[in-house]
C-alpha cells in the first residue's frame, strides 16, 4: 500500500469516527437537559460548532495565505488529494 493510500484510509477512518462522536455528543447533550430547554441547548451547541468551524477555516486560510499564493495553492491541492508536498 502506498503512502497516499495509507493517508486516504487513515483520514477516512478519522472522518467516520468524528461523525460518530458528533452524533453521540449531540445526543448526550440534548438528553441531559429538560425538554423545555432542548431548543436552547441545540441552538447553543450549533452556534459553538459553527464558531469553531469558522475559526478553523480562518486559521487554516491565514496559514496558507502567509505561504504565498503559489505555495498555498500547491499545499491546498496536496491536502485535498492526500499527498505530501
C-alpha positions, 0 to 999 in steps of 0.5 A: 500500500502506498503512502497516499493510500495509507493517508486516504484510509487513515483520514477516512477512518478519522472522518467516520469516527468524528461523525460518530462522536458528533452524533453521540455528543449531540445526543448526550447533550440534548438528553441531559437537559429538560425538554423545555430547554432542548431548543436552547441547548441545540441552538447553543451547541450549533452556534459553538460548532459553527464558531469553531468551524469558522475559526478553523477555516480562518486559521487554516486560510491565514496559514496558507495565505502567509505561504504565498499564493503559489505555495498555498495553492500547491499545499491546498491541492496536496491536502485535498488529494492526500499527498505530501508536498 
